[in-house]
Amino acid sequence: MRRREFLRTASAAVAATAAGPIVGWAASELELHNPGVLTSATEGTYPPFSMRKPNGELDGLEMRIMGEICNRLELEYQPVIVKWDSMLVGLQANHFDIVGNAMGITAERQKAVTFCDGWIETGARVVVHKDSDYTSPDELQGKDIGAIAASTFIPIVEQLGGNLKAYKADVDGMQDLVNGNIEAVILESIAANYAITKSKLPLRSLPGLIDPAQLGWAVKMGKPNLVRAINATRAEMVAEGTVAELFDDIIGYDPSPSDPIRSIL
């Protein structure tokens, strides 16, 4: 059985839930501006989603998963560097096929573009020293907890019953935690795990996201084949553990949602 036929069969149940019956995925049928080439808008300066290696090559969560999706769909992956505030305008003007840059899936944005199924779930995360005995955020009542000053994480400290210690930057709070000056720090999940993995800090994240949100890829409305193909291919990669492998050396885990927000087609 050819790979494309296998993908259609193996992923039919997942994709059908979001978008109805699976259609052919030949390059000529994927509603691309240039058949066989997926052009994807990215900032290129948004680690760990998109960033540069020391040799100048693009790398990051976005690059790795999008590149593998293109490989499985037999497409050339072509990132296009675009400023954040120009991405949706450029998408509507047909400057590229998809916004690969991580973008929050909101009701307002869903009125203007079609999102592929959510591919990242993030939110606030409680980080503690790796040698501590903490297993749950509930155990931090009365403890000193760090958070960025004037951030949305401060109410979380209050919610946990902790004593707030405010910082100007994430790195300051993490360093204080390493030095034992506080018991925990509240950070954005992806950024926290990236910093811990990259810098080999003696820290770990406690289980559970606080105020979780999902990120997706935006596509111009009217391209159901492209959206269905990406959704089913990504779902297969998650199920077989490929996404976890691709992300392991960047953030150390697979942040794919267990219940992704589905595409509206």
N, C-alpha and C positions, 0 to 999 in steps of 0.2 A: 504494500500500500504506500502511495506517495505521501510525503510528510504533510502536504497541505490537506490531503483527504483525511489523514489521521487526525490532524488538529480539528478539522470541522466536526469529526465524529466524537472525539474525546472531550471536546469543550462545549458541545452543543447545549448541554443542560445549563451550564453556567451562563453562557451568552444569551440563551433563549429567555432566561429569567429577566434580563435587562432589556433586550431589544428585539425579541421575536425570532423568527427562523434564521438560521445561518445561510449566508449566500456565498458564492464563489469568491475566492481570495486571490485570483490572478492579479498581477501588478496592474494590468490595464483596467481592472474593475474596482480599484481602491480609491478612486476619485482624487488622485494626486495631481498636482499641477504638472509635474513631469513624471510620467509613468515609470515606476521602478526606483524612484528617489523620494524619500521622505525628508522634507525640509522642516526643521524643528527650531523654533525660537528659544533662545536661552540667554541668560545674562553672562554666564561664564565666570562670574565673580561672586558666587553665592554658595560657599562651602557649607555643608558637604554635598549639596545638590549638584552644583556645577562649579568647577574650579580648574586651575592649571597645575599640571605636573611640573617639576623642575625643568623639564625639557620643553615646556611650552604647550604640550598636548592637553586637550580638554579631558577632564576626568570628573567623577562624582557619581552620586546615586542616579541622577537623571541620565547621564551619559551611558552608564553601564546597562541599565534596564532598557532604555530606548534602543541602544545599539544591539542588544540581544533580541529584542522584539523584531527589529528590522532584519537581523540575520535569519530568524526563523520564517519571516514572511518573504525572504529573498528580495529584500529592498536595500538600496544604498542609504545609509544614514548620513544626513548632511545637517549638522547644527548650524544655526544662523545667529550670530551675536546681535542682540537687540536690547535696548534699554527697557526696564520694567514698565514704565508708563506708556510705552509705545506698542506693547505686545498685542493687546486686543484690537487696537486700531489697525496694526499691520496684518493681523489675522483676517479681519473683515475686508481689507484691501487686497487679499490674496498674495501677500508677500511671502508667505510660507504656509505649510500644510497644517501645522499643529503648534500650540504653545507647550513646549516640553518643560518649561520652567514650572516649578512647583507653585500651584495657585489654589487658594482656598475655594472650595465648592460652596457657593452661596446661592440663595434663591434669586437674588438680583442678577448675578452673572448668568444663571441658567436661563434667564429670559433672552439673553443675547447670543450665547454660544452653546454648543453641545459639549458636555464633559464626558470623557471616557470614565469608566468606573474608577472610584477613588483608589489610588495606588499607595498613598502614604497616610498613616494615622499618627497624629502627634498631639501634643498638649503639654501641660505642666507635669513635671516629674520630680519626685523627691529623691535627692541624691545624698548618700551617707558615706562614711568611710568604709572601706572594704572589710576592715577588721572589727567593725561594730557588730552588735548583736541584733540590731533592728531588722525586723521582717515586714513591718507595716507602718505606714504613715501615722496610724492611730497611736503608736507607741511614743510619739514625740511631744505629747502634751507637757507643757511646762519647760520644754527644752529650748535652747537658743537655735533659731533657724534663720538662715540668710535668704535674702531676696533683693532683686534690683530695686533701687529707690524709685518711687512713683510708678511702679509696674503693676500689671494685673495680678502678679504673683503675691503681692502683699496681703490681699484678703484671704489667700490660701493659708498663709502662716497663721492668721487670726482664726480661721476655720479649724485648724489643727490644734489650736490652743497653745501655740508656741510663742516664744519671746523673739520679736523681730530684731534682726540686725541688718540694716540696709547697706547696699554696696552700689558703687557707680557702675561696675561692670561684672559680668559673669565670672571672669577670671579671678577677680578679687575674692569673691565669695568661695570659689572652689579652692583657692589657696589657703584661705582661713580654715576651711574644712580639713584640708590635708594636714594643716598644722595643729588641729585639735582645738581650735578656738570656738567652734560652733559644732552642733551635733548633726546638722543637715543644711541643705540649701535647695531652694526651689528653682528649677531651670526648665527651659524648653527641652523636651525629650530628645529630639534629633541632635540639637546642638550639644547637649550634655554628653550623649554617648559618643559623639564625634570627638569632643575634647578629651574625654577619658581614654578613648582608643588611640588617638593620635599621640597624645602626650604621655601615655602609659601611667596615668594618675592612679593612686591607690584608692579609688572611689568606685562605687557601684550604685546603680539605680534600684530603688524599691519597686516592686510590682505595682502595676496599675497607673493609668493616666488620669489626670485631673482635668476636667473641661476639655475632653478630646475633640479634635477637629480633623477632617479629612481634606487632603489635597488631591488635585486631579490635573489632567491635561485637557486643554480647551481646543476644540475643533470648530470650524465654521459650520453653522447649521446646514443641513442638506447633504451630509456625507455619512450616511448610515453604514455603508460597507467598511469604510476605514475604521469607524468607531467599533463596530462588531469584531473586526479582525484583531484590533489591538486589545480589546477586552478579553477575548478568548485566549489569545496568546499569552497575555500577562497572567491570566488565571492558571493556565497550565504551568507556567514557570514558578508560580507560588506553590502550587500543589506538589511539584516534584522537588522543591527545595533549591531551585536555581537562584531565586532572588536572595535567599539567605546566604548562599555562597558568594554571590556578586558583591554583597554589602558587608561581608564579615570583617574585612580589614579596614573599613571606613567607620562603621558604627557598631559592629559586633552583633547585629541581630536583624531580623526581617520585620520592618515596620508596616507591612501590608495589613490593611484592615481585615478583621475576621468577618465583618459584615459591610462590605464596601457600598457606598452610595452608588446607585446604578444610573447608567446613562438614560436620558430621556430622549427617545427617538420617535 
